[in-house]
Amino acid sequence: MADVFLITFFLMLFVIIIMAVGYIFQRKTITGSCGGLTTLGIKKACDCDEPCEKRKQKMRKEAARNQLEINIKQQ
């Protein structure tokens, strides 16, 4: 029984170390399901009732940029 525990423990430790090394070299932020899917072009795939403050700010910037593009096209 102790053998299975030790094997599992060291396997999990190895996985965590590999993830840490990957994070250190890539310097990418760890994102959740809502933030991570936006990089794939999916706007929102979670069932959040209210978007977080960071997401609201991003939506305001996108709306302002779209409004600016509309104004430029109309001129």
Backbone as a ProteinNet text record, in pm:
[ID]
protein_1_A
[PRIMARY]
MADVFLITFFLMLFVIIIMAVGYIFQRKTITGSCGGLTTLGIKKACDCDEPCEKRKQKMRKEAARNQLEINIKQQ
[TERTIARY]
81.9	0	86.6	194.1	283.7	352.8	376.9	440.8	353	223.9	130	124.5	121.6	118.8	243.6	360	484.5	495.3	455	457.1	364.7	245	148.3	199.2	254.8	305.8	415.7	513	623.8	579.9	482.2	429.6	361.9	281.2	215.4	318.3	418.4	524	597.3	623.4	688.7	603.6	474.4	384.2	383.7	378.5	378	509.1	619.3	749.7	755.4	707.5	706.6	619	502.6	415.7	484.5	555.7	625.7	735.7	810.4	917.2	856.6	747.2	679.9	632.5	580.1	533.6	651.2	760.9	877.5	933.2	940	997.2	901.7	771.9	677.6	631	629.1	584.4	441.3	360.5	220.6	139.9	38.9	-46.3	-138.5	-168	-260.4	-401	-485.6	-619.7	-724.5	-839.5	-951.6	-1023.7	-1136.8	-1209.2	-1259.7	-1303.5	-1353.1	-1238.8	-1130.8	-1018.8	-942.1	-929.3	-852	-918.4	-1048.9	-1119.3	-1124.4	-1107.6	-1109.3	-990.6	-883	-768.8	-798.5	-900.8	-940.4	-1048.3	-1089.7	-1193.7	-1333	-1344.9	-1475.2	-1500.4	-1609.4	-1634.7	-1658.8	-1753.5	-1784.5	-1845.9	-1786	-1835.7	-1871.2	-1858.9	-1893.9	-2033.1	-2086.7	-2221.6	-2220.2	-2126.7	-2116.6	-2234.3	-2302.6	-2412.2	-2359.5	-2252.3	-2193.7	-2045.5	-1999.6	-1857.1	-1771.5	-1649.4	-1558.6	-1519	-1457	-1421.7	-1323.6	-1230.4	-1133.2	-1203	-1299.6	-1374.3	-1459.8	-1520.9	-1601.6	-1515.6	-1393.8	-1303.6	-1266.9	-1242.9	-1208.6	-1327	-1447.7	-1566.7	-1586.4	-1557.5	-1568.9	-1468.5	-1345.9	-1244.2	-1283.7	-1337.7	-1380.6	-1494.4	-1589.6	-1701.4	-1652.8	-1558.6	-1503.8	-1429.6	-1353.9	-1280.3	-1377.2	-1483.8	-1582.9	-1653.5	-1684	-1749	-1656	-1527.5	-1430.2	-1420.4	-1421.6	-1416.8	-1540.3	-1656.3	-1780.4	-1772.4	-1722.3	-1710.1	-1613	-1503.8	-1405.7	-1465.5	-1540.8	-1602.7	-1708.9	-1775.9	-1883.3	-1827.5	-1704.2	-1647.2	-1601.1
-119.1	0	125.9	123.4	238.5	259.5	152	164.3	243.1	214.3	284.4	432.3	460.7	599	674.5	613.9	680.3	701.9	603	617	729.9	732.7	837.4	974.5	981.8	1108.6	1163.9	1080.2	1127.6	1156.7	1085.2	1113.8	1251.1	1279.1	1410	1521.4	1496.9	1595.1	1624.5	1521.2	1537.2	1622.5	1596.6	1674	1820.7	1847.8	1985.8	2056.1	1986.6	2045.5	2078	1988.8	2013.2	2134	2145.6	2261.2	2389.9	2387	2505.8	2547.5	2452.8	2483.8	2543.8	2488.4	2543.5	2685.1	2712.5	2847.4	2944.7	2902.8	2990	3027.1	2932.3	2961.1	3037	3009.7	3075.8	3210.8	3231	3356.4	3393.1	3294.4	3318.8	3316.9	3399.8	3400.6	3280.3	3230.1	3118.7	3176	3131.6	3187.3	3080.4	3126.1	3035.3	3003.5	2938.3	2896	3014.5	3120.1	3236.5	3308	3332.8	3404.4	3321.4	3194.1	3108.9	3084.2	3077.8	3050.8	3171.8	3292.1	3409.3	3410.1	3344.9	3337.8	3249.9	3166.1	3080.6	3145.1	3265.8	3334.5	3310.1	3240	3215.6	3328.2	3401.6	3519.7	3485.1	3397.9	3363.5	3224.1	3135.4	2998.9	2958	3050.1	3015.7	3069.6	3028	3069.5	3177.1	3268	3377.1	3472.5	3504.9	3600.6	3740.8	3774.7	3908	3893.2	3952.7	3942.9	4014.6	3971.6	4033.9	4172.9	4249.5	4388.7	4396	4303.3	4300.5	4277	4186.8	4156.9	4276.4	4344.8	4463.1	4571.5	4590.7	4690.8	4654	4526.9	4482.1	4502.9	4477.3	4497	4645.5	4734.7	4878.5	4923.4	4870.8	4906.6	4858.6	4737.6	4684.3	4767	4806.5	4888.1	5024.6	5085.1	5214.7	5201.1	5094.8	5073.2	5052.3	4973.9	4951.4	5081.1	5164.7	5293.3	5383.4	5382.9	5463.2	5416	5285.1	5231.1	5271.7	5271.4	5312.4	5460	5543.6	5685.9	5713.9	5637.9	5656.6	5615.7	5508.4	5460.7	5556.1	5626	5717	5845.9	5879.7	6006.5	5994.7
0	0	0	75.5	80.7	-53.6	-127.4	-258.4	-354.9	-355.4	-444	-406.1	-277.3	-231.3	-276.2	-258.4	-295.9	-446.9	-522.9	-669	-712.4	-657.4	-691.4	-648.1	-528.8	-477.8	-567.4	-603.1	-685	-828.3	-879.3	-1012	-1013.6	-912.9	-904.2	-883.7	-803.6	-781.2	-912.2	-989.7	-1119.6	-1213.5	-1217	-1302.9	-1260.7	-1132.4	-1083	-1117.9	-1106.9	-1141	-1290.1	-1373.7	-1518.9	-1551.4	-1487.2	-1509.3	-1465.4	-1353.7	-1304.3	-1400.7	-1451.8	-1547	-1674.1	-1722.1	-1839.8	-1817.5	-1700.4	-1668.4	-1661.9	-1603.1	-1589.6	-1727	-1819.4	-1950	-2041.7	-2034.7	-2124.7	-2073.7	-1944	-1882.8	-1923.5	-1950.8	-1982.8	-1853.9	-1848.4	-1730.4	-1733.1	-1618.9	-1608	-1607.1	-1699.6	-1711.7	-1688	-1652	-1628.7	-1757.6	-1747.8	-1866.7	-1947.7	-1884.4	-1958.8	-2029.8	-1961.4	-2020.8	-2120.2	-2095.6	-2183.5	-2317.2	-2319.6	-2444	-2535.9	-2481.4	-2567.8	-2662.5	-2626.3	-2716.3	-2837.2	-2826.4	-2937.7	-3022.9	-2986.4	-3062.3	-3008.6	-2898.6	-2837.7	-2739.4	-2759.9	-2678.5	-2532	-2506.9	-2368.3	-2365.9	-2290.2	-2284.1	-2142.2	-2048.9	-1911.9	-1879.9	-1771	-1734.8	-1626.9	-1636	-1538.8	-1559	-1451.7	-1461.3	-1485.7	-1421.9	-1430.3	-1465	-1577	-1609.8	-1505.1	-1491.7	-1395.8	-1445.4	-1360.3	-1391.6	-1509.1	-1513.4	-1622.9	-1756.7	-1757.3	-1879.7	-1920.9	-1823.5	-1854.6	-1919.1	-1867.5	-1923.3	-2066.8	-2090.7	-2225.6	-2320.4	-2272.9	-2355	-2386.9	-2290.6	-2315.6	-2421.6	-2413.6	-2513.1	-2652	-2660.7	-2789.8	-2847.3	-2761.9	-2807.7	-2856.9	-2784.8	-2826.3	-2958.9	-2975.3	-3100.3	-3216.4	-3192.6	-3297.7	-3334.6	-3235.1	-3261.4	-3340.9	-3308.6	-3382.2	-3526.6	-3549.3	-3685.7	-3763.7	-3699.2	-3764.7	-3803	-3711.5	-3740.1	-3854.7	-3859.4	-3967.1	-4100.5	-4104.4	-4229.7	-4279.4	-4189.8	-4229.9	-4289.7	-4259.1	-4309.1	-4449.9
[MASK]
+++++++++++++++++++++++++++++++++++++++++++++++++++++++++++++++++++++++++++

